[in-house]
Amino acid sequence: MAINDNMWPTFIAWYCQEIDLEALKILNLCYERAKEMMQQNRTLMDALVNELVEKKSLIKEDIARLVQLHGLIKPKMPISILDIRDAKRRELQEVISNGKETDKS
């Protein structure tokens, strides 16, 4: 299907909406990942809070000591946001180039 000049505004509006939806998905993914990391490291988080309440501020050595004492659970790494962005960019370039090739016919 060729994208003619009359269809570009509609296509662009549709694609902007798709980008917004993808951005929202990425944002939700990051939020869930951050929440999971905090839940997995709850003991460490509580120790950090208690230390902050007691001392009012922490230095790097304080944090390192607490991590060593309470451990740090590293979550499994999901697909990188950059990988998602690159895939979407390639998808858009393909759609645009397919439209231009069809217009030449």
Buried (B, 14 or more C-beta within 10 A) or exposed (E): EEBEEEEEEEBEEEBEEEEEEBBEEBEEBEEEBEEBBEEBBEBBBEBBEEBEEEEEEBEEEBBEBBBEEBEEEEEEEEEEEEEBEEEBEEEEEEEEEEBEEEEEE
